[in-house]
């Protein structure tokens, strides 16, 4: 579990403004929100992958785009859980 035990996945999704499921238009901002939530451990990589039907390579591309646009000033790598 990536998020604190006292916060439900629904609360984490609301806090980060994430879509409830994969049936949305994936704008750059929405992709960045998902990447940021995973990087900040609000949700796990596995949760994002299953909830949004992402392949590992698709998420990695979203992450690379996020970093390239200045989304990660520290340049840390995401700690993704093996799926």
mmCIF file of the N, C-alpha and C atoms, coordinates in Angstrom:
data_MODEL
# 
_entry.id   MODEL 
# 
loop_
_atom_site.group_PDB 
_atom_site.id 
_atom_site.type_symbol 
_atom_site.label_atom_id 
_atom_site.label_alt_id 
_atom_site.label_comp_id 
_atom_site.label_asym_id 
_atom_site.label_entity_id 
_atom_site.label_seq_id 
_atom_site.pdbx_PDB_ins_code 
_atom_site.Cartn_x 
_atom_site.Cartn_y 
_atom_site.Cartn_z 
_atom_site.occupancy 
_atom_site.B_iso_or_equiv 
_atom_site.pdbx_formal_charge 
_atom_site.auth_seq_id 
_atom_site.auth_comp_id 
_atom_site.auth_asym_id 
_atom_site.auth_atom_id 
_atom_site.pdbx_PDB_model_num 
ATOM 1   N N  . UNK A 1 1  ? 0.851   -1.174 0.000   1.00 0.00 ? 1  UNK A N  1 
ATOM 2   C CA . UNK A 1 1  ? 0.000   0.000  0.000   1.00 0.00 ? 1  UNK A CA 1 
ATOM 3   C C  . UNK A 1 1  ? 0.893   1.233  0.000   1.00 0.00 ? 1  UNK A C  1 
ATOM 4   N N  . UNK A 1 2  ? 0.693   2.108  -0.960  1.00 0.00 ? 2  UNK A N  1 
ATOM 5   C CA . UNK A 1 2  ? 1.556   3.275  -1.103  1.00 0.00 ? 2  UNK A CA 1 
ATOM 6   C C  . UNK A 1 2  ? 1.108   4.434  -0.226  1.00 0.00 ? 2  UNK A C  1 
ATOM 7   N N  . UNK A 1 3  ? -0.168  4.547  -0.007  1.00 0.00 ? 3  UNK A N  1 
ATOM 8   C CA . UNK A 1 3  ? -0.707  5.674  0.744   1.00 0.00 ? 3  UNK A CA 1 
ATOM 9   C C  . UNK A 1 3  ? -0.828  5.301  2.221   1.00 0.00 ? 3  UNK A C  1 
ATOM 10  N N  . UNK A 1 4  ? -0.868  6.287  3.102   1.00 0.00 ? 4  UNK A N  1 
ATOM 11  C CA . UNK A 1 4  ? -0.969  5.993  4.535   1.00 0.00 ? 4  UNK A CA 1 
ATOM 12  C C  . UNK A 1 4  ? -2.211  5.163  4.850   1.00 0.00 ? 4  UNK A C  1 
ATOM 13  N N  . UNK A 1 5  ? -2.108  4.338  5.860   1.00 0.00 ? 5  UNK A N  1 
ATOM 14  C CA . UNK A 1 5  ? -3.207  3.441  6.206   1.00 0.00 ? 5  UNK A CA 1 
ATOM 15  C C  . UNK A 1 5  ? -4.489  4.176  6.585   1.00 0.00 ? 5  UNK A C  1 
ATOM 16  N N  . UNK A 1 6  ? -4.386  5.401  7.056   1.00 0.00 ? 6  UNK A N  1 
ATOM 17  C CA . UNK A 1 6  ? -5.583  6.129  7.465   1.00 0.00 ? 6  UNK A CA 1 
ATOM 18  C C  . UNK A 1 6  ? -6.262  6.862  6.311   1.00 0.00 ? 6  UNK A C  1 
ATOM 19  N N  . UNK A 1 7  ? -5.737  6.698  5.084   1.00 0.00 ? 7  UNK A N  1 
ATOM 20  C CA . UNK A 1 7  ? -6.326  7.323  3.903   1.00 0.00 ? 7  UNK A CA 1 
ATOM 21  C C  . UNK A 1 7  ? -6.723  6.215  2.925   1.00 0.00 ? 7  UNK A C  1 
ATOM 22  N N  . UNK A 1 8  ? -7.958  6.251  2.478   1.00 0.00 ? 8  UNK A N  1 
ATOM 23  C CA . UNK A 1 8  ? -8.413  5.245  1.513   1.00 0.00 ? 8  UNK A CA 1 
ATOM 24  C C  . UNK A 1 8  ? -7.910  5.618  0.124   1.00 0.00 ? 8  UNK A C  1 
ATOM 25  N N  . UNK A 1 9  ? -7.947  4.655  -0.789  1.00 0.00 ? 9  UNK A N  1 
ATOM 26  C CA . UNK A 1 9  ? -7.544  4.936  -2.165  1.00 0.00 ? 9  UNK A CA 1 
ATOM 27  C C  . UNK A 1 9  ? -8.472  6.002  -2.754  1.00 0.00 ? 9  UNK A C  1 
ATOM 28  N N  . UNK A 1 10 ? -9.747  5.976  -2.378  1.00 0.00 ? 10 UNK A N  1 
ATOM 29  C CA . UNK A 1 10 ? -10.689 6.994  -2.868  1.00 0.00 ? 10 UNK A CA 1 
ATOM 30  C C  . UNK A 1 10 ? -10.263 8.386  -2.402  1.00 0.00 ? 10 UNK A C  1 
ATOM 31  N N  . UNK A 1 11 ? -9.818  8.497  -1.152  1.00 0.00 ? 11 UNK A N  1 
ATOM 32  C CA . UNK A 1 11 ? -9.347  9.793  -0.635  1.00 0.00 ? 11 UNK A CA 1 
ATOM 33  C C  . UNK A 1 11 ? -8.097  10.252 -1.365  1.00 0.00 ? 11 UNK A C  1 
ATOM 34  N N  . UNK A 1 12 ? -7.178  9.327  -1.630  1.00 0.00 ? 12 UNK A N  1 
ATOM 35  C CA . UNK A 1 12 ? -5.945  9.674  -2.344  1.00 0.00 ? 12 UNK A CA 1 
ATOM 36  C C  . UNK A 1 12 ? -6.266  10.154 -3.753  1.00 0.00 ? 12 UNK A C  1 
ATOM 37  N N  . UNK A 1 13 ? -7.215  9.499  -4.408  1.00 0.00 ? 13 UNK A N  1 
ATOM 38  C CA . UNK A 1 13 ? -7.607  9.885  -5.761  1.00 0.00 ? 13 UNK A CA 1 
ATOM 39  C C  . UNK A 1 13 ? -8.239  11.267 -5.747  1.00 0.00 ? 13 UNK A C  1 
ATOM 40  N N  . UNK A 1 14 ? -9.091  11.537 -4.768  1.00 0.00 ? 14 UNK A N  1 
ATOM 41  C CA . UNK A 1 14 ? -9.713  12.861 -4.655  1.00 0.00 ? 14 UNK A CA 1 
ATOM 42  C C  . UNK A 1 14 ? -8.660  13.925 -4.370  1.00 0.00 ? 14 UNK A C  1 
ATOM 43  N N  . UNK A 1 15 ? -7.742  13.639 -3.462  1.00 0.00 ? 15 UNK A N  1 
ATOM 44  C CA . UNK A 1 15 ? -6.718  14.607 -3.067  1.00 0.00 ? 15 UNK A CA 1 
ATOM 45  C C  . UNK A 1 15 ? -5.875  15.043 -4.260  1.00 0.00 ? 15 UNK A C  1 
ATOM 46  N N  . UNK A 1 16 ? -5.564  14.103 -5.148  1.00 0.00 ? 16 UNK A N  1 
ATOM 47  C CA . UNK A 1 16 ? -4.729  14.407 -6.313  1.00 0.00 ? 16 UNK A CA 1 
ATOM 48  C C  . UNK A 1 16 ? -5.554  14.758 -7.553  1.00 0.00 ? 16 UNK A C  1 
ATOM 49  N N  . UNK A 1 17 ? -6.869  14.763 -7.426  1.00 0.00 ? 17 UNK A N  1 
ATOM 50  C CA . UNK A 1 17 ? -7.727  15.104 -8.556  1.00 0.00 ? 17 UNK A CA 1 
ATOM 51  C C  . UNK A 1 17 ? -7.635  14.118 -9.699  1.00 0.00 ? 17 UNK A C  1 
ATOM 52  N N  . UNK A 1 18 ? -7.417  12.847 -9.368  1.00 0.00 ? 18 UNK A N  1 
ATOM 53  C CA . UNK A 1 18 ? -7.249  11.829 -10.398 1.00 0.00 ? 18 UNK A CA 1 
ATOM 54  C C  . UNK A 1 18 ? -8.595  11.345 -10.922 1.00 0.00 ? 18 UNK A C  1 
ATOM 55  N N  . UNK A 1 19 ? -8.626  10.902 -12.174 1.00 0.00 ? 19 UNK A N  1 
ATOM 56  C CA . UNK A 1 19 ? -9.856  10.318 -12.702 1.00 0.00 ? 19 UNK A CA 1 
ATOM 57  C C  . UNK A 1 19 ? -10.202 9.039  -11.937 1.00 0.00 ? 19 UNK A C  1 
ATOM 58  N N  . UNK A 1 20 ? -11.474 8.718  -11.871 1.00 0.00 ? 20 UNK A N  1 
ATOM 59  C CA . UNK A 1 20 ? -11.904 7.496  -11.169 1.00 0.00 ? 20 UNK A CA 1 
ATOM 60  C C  . UNK A 1 20 ? -11.526 6.235  -11.939 1.00 0.00 ? 20 UNK A C  1 
ATOM 61  N N  . UNK A 1 21 ? -11.451 6.334  -13.253 1.00 0.00 ? 21 UNK A N  1 
ATOM 62  C CA . UNK A 1 21 ? -11.097 5.168  -14.061 1.00 0.00 ? 21 UNK A CA 1 
ATOM 63  C C  . UNK A 1 21 ? -10.420 5.623  -15.349 1.00 0.00 ? 21 UNK A C  1 
ATOM 64  N N  . UNK A 1 22 ? -10.229 4.675  -16.264 1.00 0.00 ? 22 UNK A N  1 
ATOM 65  C CA . UNK A 1 22 ? -9.489  4.941  -17.493 1.00 0.00 ? 22 UNK A CA 1 
ATOM 66  C C  . UNK A 1 22 ? -10.327 5.608  -18.586 1.00 0.00 ? 22 UNK A C  1 
ATOM 67  N N  . UNK A 1 23 ? -11.624 5.755  -18.389 1.00 0.00 ? 23 UNK A N  1 
ATOM 68  C CA . UNK A 1 23 ? -12.516 6.263  -19.427 1.00 0.00 ? 23 UNK A CA 1 
ATOM 69  C C  . UNK A 1 23 ? -12.577 7.788  -19.440 1.00 0.00 ? 23 UNK A C  1 
ATOM 70  N N  . UNK A 1 24 ? -11.436 8.407  -19.687 1.00 0.00 ? 24 UNK A N  1 
ATOM 71  C CA . UNK A 1 24 ? -11.343 9.861  -19.750 1.00 0.00 ? 24 UNK A CA 1 
ATOM 72  C C  . UNK A 1 24 ? -10.452 10.238 -20.932 1.00 0.00 ? 24 UNK A C  1 
ATOM 73  N N  . UNK A 1 25 ? -10.508 11.500 -21.313 1.00 0.00 ? 25 UNK A N  1 
ATOM 74  C CA . UNK A 1 25 ? -9.539  12.015 -22.280 1.00 0.00 ? 25 UNK A CA 1 
ATOM 75  C C  . UNK A 1 25 ? -8.239  12.257 -21.505 1.00 0.00 ? 25 UNK A C  1 
ATOM 76  N N  . UNK A 1 26 ? -7.153  11.632 -21.937 1.00 0.00 ? 26 UNK A N  1 
ATOM 77  C CA . UNK A 1 26 ? -5.887  11.739 -21.213 1.00 0.00 ? 26 UNK A CA 1 
ATOM 78  C C  . UNK A 1 26 ? -5.101  12.955 -21.674 1.00 0.00 ? 26 UNK A C  1 
ATOM 79  N N  . UNK A 1 27 ? -5.407  14.073 -21.097 1.00 0.00 ? 27 UNK A N  1 
ATOM 80  C CA . UNK A 1 27 ? -4.657  15.295 -21.365 1.00 0.00 ? 27 UNK A CA 1 
ATOM 81  C C  . UNK A 1 27 ? -3.287  15.204 -20.689 1.00 0.00 ? 27 UNK A C  1 
ATOM 82  N N  . UNK A 1 28 ? -2.392  16.083 -21.081 1.00 0.00 ? 28 UNK A N  1 
ATOM 83  C CA . UNK A 1 28 ? -1.063  16.137 -20.445 1.00 0.00 ? 28 UNK A CA 1 
ATOM 84  C C  . UNK A 1 28 ? -1.208  16.371 -18.947 1.00 0.00 ? 28 UNK A C  1 
ATOM 85  N N  . UNK A 1 29 ? -2.116  17.243 -18.552 1.00 0.00 ? 29 UNK A N  1 
ATOM 86  C CA . UNK A 1 29 ? -2.312  17.551 -17.130 1.00 0.00 ? 29 UNK A CA 1 
ATOM 87  C C  . UNK A 1 29 ? -2.772  16.314 -16.352 1.00 0.00 ? 29 UNK A C  1 
ATOM 88  N N  . UNK A 1 30 ? -3.685  15.537 -16.920 1.00 0.00 ? 30 UNK A N  1 
ATOM 89  C CA . UNK A 1 30 ? -4.156  14.328 -16.222 1.00 0.00 ? 30 UNK A CA 1 
ATOM 90  C C  . UNK A 1 30 ? -3.038  13.297 -16.108 1.00 0.00 ? 30 UNK A C  1 
ATOM 91  N N  . UNK A 1 31 ? -2.283  13.132 -17.172 1.00 0.00 ? 31 UNK A N  1 
ATOM 92  C CA . UNK A 1 31 ? -1.158  12.200 -17.122 1.00 0.00 ? 31 UNK A CA 1 
ATOM 93  C C  . UNK A 1 31 ? -0.166  12.641 -16.049 1.00 0.00 ? 31 UNK A C  1 
ATOM 94  N N  . UNK A 1 32 ? 0.133   13.938 -16.019 1.00 0.00 ? 32 UNK A N  1 
ATOM 95  C CA . UNK A 1 32 ? 1.056   14.469 -15.009 1.00 0.00 ? 32 UNK A CA 1 
ATOM 96  C C  . UNK A 1 32 ? 0.523   14.236 -13.599 1.00 0.00 ? 32 UNK A C  1 
ATOM 97  N N  . UNK A 1 33 ? -0.787  14.385 -13.406 1.00 0.00 ? 33 UNK A N  1 
ATOM 98  C CA . UNK A 1 33 ? -1.372  14.151 -12.086 1.00 0.00 ? 33 UNK A CA 1 
ATOM 99  C C  . UNK A 1 33 ? -1.166  12.713 -11.634 1.00 0.00 ? 33 UNK A C  1 
ATOM 100 N N  . UNK A 1 34 ? -1.341  11.771 -12.560 1.00 0.00 ? 34 UNK A N  1 
ATOM 101 C CA . UNK A 1 34 ? -1.147  10.356 -12.216 1.00 0.00 ? 34 UNK A CA 1 
ATOM 102 C C  . UNK A 1 34 ? 0.320   10.095 -11.880 1.00 0.00 ? 34 UNK A C  1 
ATOM 103 N N  . UNK A 1 35 ? 1.217   10.603 -12.695 1.00 0.00 ? 35 UNK A N  1 
ATOM 104 C CA . UNK A 1 35 ? 2.649   10.416 -12.450 1.00 0.00 ? 35 UNK A CA 1 
ATOM 105 C C  . UNK A 1 35 ? 3.038   11.021 -11.101 1.00 0.00 ? 35 UNK A C  1 
ATOM 106 N N  . UNK A 1 36 ? 2.585   12.227 -10.843 1.00 0.00 ? 36 UNK A N  1 
ATOM 107 C CA . UNK A 1 36 ? 2.908   12.892 -9.572  1.00 0.00 ? 36 UNK A CA 1 
ATOM 108 C C  . UNK A 1 36 ? 2.370   12.089 -8.384  1.00 0.00 ? 36 UNK A C  1 
ATOM 109 N N  . UNK A 1 37 ? 1.159   11.582 -8.498  1.00 0.00 ? 37 UNK A N  1 
ATOM 110 C CA . UNK A 1 37 ? 0.565   10.793 -7.412  1.00 0.00 ? 37 UNK A CA 1 
ATOM 111 C C  . UNK A 1 37 ? 1.374   9.528  -7.139  1.00 0.00 ? 37 UNK A C  1 
ATOM 112 N N  . UNK A 1 38 ? 1.850   8.882  -8.192  1.00 0.00 ? 38 UNK A N  1 
ATOM 113 C CA . UNK A 1 38 ? 2.676   7.675  -8.011  1.00 0.00 ? 38 UNK A CA 1 
ATOM 114 C C  . UNK A 1 38 ? 4.028   8.056  -7.417  1.00 0.00 ? 38 UNK A C  1 
ATOM 115 N N  . UNK A 1 39 ? 4.645   9.088  -7.935  1.00 0.00 ? 39 UNK A N  1 
ATOM 116 C CA . UNK A 1 39 ? 5.967   9.500  -7.446  1.00 0.00 ? 39 UNK A CA 1 
ATOM 117 C C  . UNK A 1 39 ? 5.921   9.951  -5.993  1.00 0.00 ? 39 UNK A C  1 
ATOM 118 N N  . UNK A 1 40 ? 4.806   10.566 -5.577  1.00 0.00 ? 40 UNK A N  1 
ATOM 119 C CA . UNK A 1 40 ? 4.665   11.013 -4.196  1.00 0.00 ? 40 UNK A CA 1 
ATOM 120 C C  . UNK A 1 40 ? 4.043   9.944  -3.301  1.00 0.00 ? 40 UNK A C  1 
ATOM 121 N N  . UNK A 1 41 ? 3.868   8.753  -3.871  1.00 0.00 ? 41 UNK A N  1 
ATOM 122 C CA . UNK A 1 41 ? 3.345   7.591  -3.148  1.00 0.00 ? 41 UNK A CA 1 
ATOM 123 C C  . UNK A 1 41 ? 1.940   7.775  -2.599  1.00 0.00 ? 41 UNK A C  1 
ATOM 124 N N  . UNK A 1 42 ? 1.149   8.587  -3.292  1.00 0.00 ? 42 UNK A N  1 
ATOM 125 C CA . UNK A 1 42 ? -0.256  8.716  -2.924  1.00 0.00 ? 42 UNK A CA 1 
ATOM 126 C C  . UNK A 1 42 ? -1.016  7.471  -3.360  1.00 0.00 ? 42 UNK A C  1 
ATOM 127 N N  . UNK A 1 43 ? -0.637  6.934  -4.527  1.00 0.00 ? 43 UNK A N  1 
ATOM 128 C CA . UNK A 1 43 ? -1.135  5.640  -4.979  1.00 0.00 ? 43 UNK A CA 1 
ATOM 129 C C  . UNK A 1 43 ? 0.065   4.848  -5.478  1.00 0.00 ? 43 UNK A C  1 
ATOM 130 N N  . UNK A 1 44 ? -0.071  3.548  -5.491  1.00 0.00 ? 44 UNK A N  1 
ATOM 131 C CA . UNK A 1 44 ? 1.036   2.706  -5.958  1.00 0.00 ? 44 UNK A CA 1 
ATOM 132 C C  . UNK A 1 44 ? 1.041   2.649  -7.488  1.00 0.00 ? 44 UNK A C  1 
ATOM 133 N N  . UNK A 1 45 ? 2.178   2.287  -8.038  1.00 0.00 ? 45 UNK A N  1 
ATOM 134 C CA . UNK A 1 45 ? 2.275   2.081  -9.478  1.00 0.00 ? 45 UNK A CA 1 
ATOM 135 C C  . UNK A 1 45 ? 1.290   0.996  -9.889  1.00 0.00 ? 45 UNK A C  1 
ATOM 136 N N  . UNK A 1 46 ? 1.196   -0.067 -9.103  1.00 0.00 ? 46 UNK A N  1 
ATOM 137 C CA . UNK A 1 46 ? 0.280   -1.160 -9.418  1.00 0.00 ? 46 UNK A CA 1 
ATOM 138 C C  . UNK A 1 46 ? -1.169  -0.663 -9.460  1.00 0.00 ? 46 UNK A C  1 
ATOM 139 N N  . UNK A 1 47 ? -1.549  0.180  -8.494  1.00 0.00 ? 47 UNK A N  1 
ATOM 140 C CA . UNK A 1 47 ? -2.910  0.733  -8.474  1.00 0.00 ? 47 UNK A CA 1 
ATOM 141 C C  . UNK A 1 47 ? -3.154  1.588  -9.712  1.00 0.00 ? 47 UNK A C  1 
ATOM 142 N N  . UNK A 1 48 ? -2.224  2.451  -10.055 1.00 0.00 ? 48 UNK A N  1 
ATOM 143 C CA . UNK A 1 48 ? -2.373  3.291  -11.245 1.00 0.00 ? 48 UNK A CA 1 
ATOM 144 C C  . UNK A 1 48 ? -2.458  2.432  -12.502 1.00 0.00 ? 48 UNK A C  1 
ATOM 145 N N  . UNK A 1 49 ? -1.626  1.436  -12.569 1.00 0.00 ? 49 UNK A N  1 
ATOM 146 C CA . UNK A 1 49 ? -1.583  0.565  -13.742 1.00 0.00 ? 49 UNK A CA 1 
ATOM 147 C C  . UNK A 1 49 ? -2.899  -0.179 -13.936 1.00 0.00 ? 49 UNK A C  1 
ATOM 148 N N  . UNK A 1 50 ? -3.445  -0.722 -12.866 1.00 0.00 ? 50 UNK A N  1 
ATOM 149 C CA . UNK A 1 50 ? -4.695  -1.473 -12.994 1.00 0.00 ? 50 UNK A CA 1 
ATOM 150 C C  . UNK A 1 50 ? -5.901  -0.551 -13.135 1.00 0.00 ? 50 UNK A C  1 
ATOM 151 N N  . UNK A 1 51 ? -5.928  0.550  -12.417 1.00 0.00 ? 51 UNK A N  1 
ATOM 152 C CA . UNK A 1 51 ? -7.066  1.479  -12.480 1.00 0.00 ? 51 UNK A CA 1 
ATOM 153 C C  . UNK A 1 51 ? -7.171  2.155  -13.846 1.00 0.00 ? 51 UNK A C  1 
ATOM 154 N N  . UNK A 1 52 ? -6.025  2.516  -14.441 1.00 0.00 ? 52 UNK A N  1 
ATOM 155 C CA . UNK A 1 52 ? -6.023  3.279  -15.687 1.00 0.00 ? 52 UNK A CA 1 
ATOM 156 C C  . UNK A 1 52 ? -5.595  2.450  -16.900 1.00 0.00 ? 52 UNK A C  1 
ATOM 157 N N  . UNK A 1 53 ? -5.478  1.136  -16.721 1.00 0.00 ? 53 UNK A N  1 
ATOM 158 C CA . UNK A 1 53 ? -5.138  0.214  -17.808 1.00 0.00 ? 53 UNK A CA 1 
ATOM 159 C C  . UNK A 1 53 ? -3.863  0.628  -18.538 1.00 0.00 ? 53 UNK A C  1 
ATOM 160 N N  . UNK A 1 54 ? -2.813  0.882  -17.757 1.00 0.00 ? 54 UNK A N  1 
ATOM 161 C CA . UNK A 1 54 ? -1.538  1.338  -18.304 1.00 0.00 ? 54 UNK A CA 1 
ATOM 162 C C  . UNK A 1 54 ? -0.541  0.195  -18.427 1.00 0.00 ? 54 UNK A C  1 
ATOM 163 N N  . UNK A 1 55 ? 0.208   0.204  -19.495 1.00 0.00 ? 55 UNK A N  1 
ATOM 164 C CA . UNK A 1 55 ? 1.359   -0.691 -19.573 1.00 0.00 ? 55 UNK A CA 1 
ATOM 165 C C  . UNK A 1 55 ? 2.518   0.008  -18.855 1.00 0.00 ? 55 UNK A C  1 
ATOM 166 N N  . UNK A 1 56 ? 3.516   -0.755 -18.493 1.00 0.00 ? 56 UNK A N  1 
ATOM 167 C CA . UNK A 1 56 ? 4.687   -0.166 -17.848 1.00 0.00 ? 56 UNK A CA 1 
ATOM 168 C C  . UNK A 1 56 ? 5.338   0.857  -18.780 1.00 0.00 ? 56 UNK A C  1 
ATOM 169 N N  . UNK A 1 57 ? 5.466   0.517  -20.060 1.00 0.00 ? 57 UNK A N  1 
ATOM 170 C CA . UNK A 1 57 ? 6.117   1.440  -21.000 1.00 0.00 ? 57 UNK A CA 1 
ATOM 171 C C  . UNK A 1 57 ? 5.294   2.712  -21.199 1.00 0.00 ? 57 UNK A C  1 
ATOM 172 N N  . UNK A 1 58 ? 3.969   2.595  -21.175 1.00 0.00 ? 58 UNK A N  1 
ATOM 173 C CA . UNK A 1 58 ? 3.131   3.786  -21.307 1.00 0.00 ? 58 UNK A CA 1 
ATOM 174 C C  . UNK A 1 58 ? 3.329   4.713  -20.114 1.00 0.00 ? 58 UNK A C  1 
ATOM 175 N N  . UNK A 1 59 ? 3.334   4.144  -18.898 1.00 0.00 ? 59 UNK A N  1 
ATOM 176 C CA . UNK A 1 59 ? 3.564   4.962  -17.710 1.00 0.00 ? 59 UNK A CA 1 
ATOM 177 C C  . UNK A 1 59 ? 4.953   5.588  -17.756 1.00 0.00 ? 59 UNK A C  1 
ATOM 178 N N  . UNK A 1 60 ? 5.954   4.823  -18.167 1.00 0.00 ? 60 UNK A N  1 
ATOM 179 C CA . UNK A 1 60 ? 7.312   5.354  -18.239 1.00 0.00 ? 60 UNK A CA 1 
ATOM 180 C C  . UNK A 1 60 ? 7.394   6.525  -19.217 1.00 0.00 ? 60 UNK A C  1 
ATOM 181 N N  . UNK A 1 61 ? 6.633   6.472  -20.319 1.00 0.00 ? 61 UNK A N  1 
ATOM 182 C CA . UNK A 1 61 ? 6.609   7.587  -21.260 1.00 0.00 ? 61 UNK A CA 1 
ATOM 183 C C  . UNK A 1 61 ? 5.941   8.805  -20.630 1.00 0.00 ? 61 UNK A C  1 
ATOM 184 N N  . UNK A 1 62 ? 4.840   8.592  -19.912 1.00 0.00 ? 62 UNK A N  1 
ATOM 185 C CA . UNK A 1 62 ? 4.177   9.689  -19.193 1.00 0.00 ? 62 UNK A CA 1 
ATOM 186 C C  . UNK A 1 62 ? 5.158   10.307 -18.206 1.00 0.00 ? 62 UNK A C  1 
ATOM 187 N N  . UNK A 1 63 ? 5.904   9.452  -17.507 1.00 0.00 ? 63 UNK A N  1 
ATOM 188 C CA . UNK A 1 63 ? 6.861   9.925  -16.513 1.00 0.00 ? 63 UNK A CA 1 
ATOM 189 C C  . UNK A 1 63 ? 7.981   10.720 -17.172 1.00 0.00 ? 63 UNK A C  1 
ATOM 190 N N  . UNK A 1 64 ? 8.487   10.232 -18.298 1.00 0.00 ? 64 UNK A N  1 
ATOM 191 C CA . UNK A 1 64 ? 9.554   10.939 -19.013 1.00 0.00 ? 64 UNK A CA 1 
ATOM 192 C C  . UNK A 1 64 ? 9.062   12.313 -19.481 1.00 0.00 ? 64 UNK A C  1 
ATOM 193 N N  . UNK A 1 65 ? 7.833   12.370 -19.961 1.00 0.00 ? 65 UNK A N  1 
ATOM 194 C CA . UNK A 1 65 ? 7.255   13.647 -20.389 1.00 0.00 ? 65 UNK A CA 1 
ATOM 195 C C  . UNK A 1 65 ? 7.093   14.586 -19.197 1.00 0.00 ? 65 UNK A C  1 
ATOM 196 N N  . UNK A 1 66 ? 6.691   14.046 -18.067 1.00 0.00 ? 66 UNK A N  1 
ATOM 197 C CA . UNK A 1 66 ? 6.518   14.827 -16.833 1.00 0.00 ? 66 UNK A CA 1 
ATOM 198 C C  . UNK A 1 66 ? 7.852   15.443 -16.402 1.00 0.00 ? 66 UNK A C  1 
ATOM 199 N N  . UNK A 1 67 ? 8.889   14.638 -16.388 1.00 0.00 ? 67 UNK A N  1 
ATOM 200 C CA . UNK A 1 67 ? 10.214  15.111 -15.988 1.00 0.00 ? 67 UNK A CA 1 
ATOM 201 C C  . UNK A 1 67 ? 10.745  16.130 -17.003 1.00 0.00 ? 67 UNK A C  1 
ATOM 202 N N  . UNK A 1 68 ? 10.555  15.849 -18.293 1.00 0.00 ? 68 UNK A N  1 
ATOM 203 C CA . UNK A 1 68 ? 11.045  16.751 -19.342 1.00 0.00 ? 68 UNK A CA 1 
ATOM 204 C C  . UNK A 1 68 ? 10.384  18.128 -19.270 1.00 0.00 ? 68 UNK A C  1 
ATOM 205 N N  . UNK A 1 69 ? 9.155   18.164 -18.782 1.00 0.00 ? 69 UNK A N  1 
ATOM 206 C CA . UNK A 1 69 ? 8.452   19.444 -18.693 1.00 0.00 ? 69 UNK A CA 1 
ATOM 207 C C  . UNK A 1 69 ? 8.704   20.143 -17.358 1.00 0.00 ? 69 UNK A C  1 
ATOM 208 N N  . UNK A 1 70 ? 9.663   19.614 -16.582 1.00 0.00 ? 70 UNK A N  1 
ATOM 209 C CA . UNK A 1 70 ? 10.023  20.252 -15.325 1.00 0.00 ? 70 UNK A CA 1 
ATOM 210 C C  . UNK A 1 70 ? 9.192   19.811 -14.138 1.00 0.00 ? 70 UNK A C  1 
ATOM 211 N N  . UNK A 1 71 ? 8.467   18.723 -14.295 1.00 0.00 ? 71 UNK A N  1 
ATOM 212 C CA . UNK A 1 71 ? 7.599   18.241 -13.233 1.00 0.00 ? 71 UNK A CA 1 
ATOM 213 C C  . UNK A 1 71 ? 8.327   17.668 -12.036 1.00 0.00 ? 71 UNK A C  1 
ATOM 214 N N  . UNK A 1 72 ? 9.598   17.362 -12.193 1.00 0.00 ? 72 UNK A N  1 
ATOM 215 C CA . UNK A 1 72 ? 10.362  16.791 -11.089 1.00 0.00 ? 72 UNK A CA 1 
ATOM 216 C C  . UNK A 1 72 ? 11.684  17.531 -10.963 1.00 0.00 ? 72 UNK A C  1 
ATOM 217 N N  . UNK A 1 73 ? 11.697  18.536 -10.155 1.00 0.00 ? 73 UNK A N  1 
ATOM 218 C CA . UNK A 1 73 ? 12.891  19.371 -10.012 1.00 0.00 ? 73 UNK A CA 1 
ATOM 219 C C  . UNK A 1 73 ? 14.060  18.612 -9.412  1.00 0.00 ? 73 UNK A C  1 
ATOM 220 N N  . UNK A 1 74 ? 13.792  17.565 -8.639  1.00 0.00 ? 74 UNK A N  1 
ATOM 221 C CA . UNK A 1 74 ? 14.865  16.830 -7.970  1.00 0.00 ? 74 UNK A CA 1 
ATOM 222 C C  . UNK A 1 74 ? 15.445  15.719 -8.830  1.00 0.00 ? 74 UNK A C  1 
ATOM 223 N N  . UNK A 1 75 ? 14.738  15.301 -9.884  1.00 0.00 ? 75 UNK A N  1 
ATOM 224 C CA . UNK A 1 75 ? 15.258  14.286 -10.777 1.00 0.00 ? 75 UNK A CA 1 
ATOM 225 C C  . UNK A 1 75 ? 15.311  12.893 -10.188 1.00 0.00 ? 75 UNK A C  1 
ATOM 226 N N  . UNK A 1 76 ? 14.489  12.627 -9.186  1.00 0.00 ? 76 UNK A N  1 
ATOM 227 C CA . UNK A 1 76 ? 14.483  11.303 -8.566  1.00 0.00 ? 76 UNK A CA 1 
ATOM 228 C C  . UNK A 1 76 ? 13.751  10.312 -9.450  1.00 0.00 ? 76 UNK A C  1 
ATOM 229 N N  . UNK A 1 77 ? 14.178  9.081  -9.422  1.00 0.00 ? 77 UNK A N  1 
ATOM 230 C CA . UNK A 1 77 ? 13.494  8.012  -10.148 1.00 0.00 ? 77 UNK A CA 1 
ATOM 231 C C  . UNK A 1 77 ? 12.279  7.548  -9.354  1.00 0.00 ? 77 UNK A C  1 
ATOM 232 N N  . UNK A 1 78 ? 11.252  7.151  -10.057 1.00 0.00 ? 78 UNK A N  1 
ATOM 233 C CA . UNK A 1 78 ? 10.071  6.605  -9.401  1.00 0.00 ? 78 UNK A CA 1 
ATOM 234 C C  . UNK A 1 78 ? 10.387  5.214  -8.869  1.00 0.00 ? 78 UNK A C  1 
ATOM 235 N N  . UNK A 1 79 ? 9.896   4.935  -7.708  1.00 0.00 ? 79 UNK A N  1 
ATOM 236 C CA . UNK A 1 79 ? 10.024  3.584  -7.146  1.00 0.00 ? 79 UNK A CA 1 
ATOM 237 C C  . UNK A 1 79 ? 8.750   2.840  -7.440  1.00 0.00 ? 79 UNK A C  1 
ATOM 238 N N  . UNK A 1 80 ? 8.736   2.155  -8.580  1.00 0.00 ? 80 UNK A N  1 
ATOM 239 C CA . UNK A 1 80 ? 7.546   1.433  -9.005  1.00 0.00 ? 80 UNK A CA 1 
ATOM 240 C C  . UNK A 1 80 ? 7.585   0.025  -8.427  1.00 0.00 ? 80 UNK A C  1 
ATOM 241 N N  . UNK A 1 81 ? 6.434   -0.434 -8.021  1.00 0.00 ? 81 UNK A N  1 
ATOM 242 C CA . UNK A 1 81 ? 6.323   -1.796 -7.520  1.00 0.00 ? 81 UNK A CA 1 
ATOM 243 C C  . UNK A 1 81 ? 6.224   -2.720 -8.720  1.00 0.00 ? 81 UNK A C  1 
ATOM 244 N N  . UNK A 1 82 ? 6.857   -3.865 -8.643  1.00 0.00 ? 82 UNK A N  1 
ATOM 245 C CA . UNK A 1 82 ? 6.750   -4.836 -9.720  1.00 0.00 ? 82 UNK A CA 1 
ATOM 246 C C  . UNK A 1 82 ? 5.322   -5.332 -9.778  1.00 0.00 ? 82 UNK A C  1 
ATOM 247 N N  . UNK A 1 83 ? 4.836   -5.409 -10.979 1.00 0.00 ? 83 UNK A N  1 
ATOM 248 C CA . UNK A 1 83 ? 3.451   -5.875 -11.159 1.00 0.00 ? 83 UNK A CA 1 
ATOM 249 C C  . UNK A 1 83 ? 3.422   -7.324 -11.549 1.00 0.00 ? 83 UNK A C  1 
# 
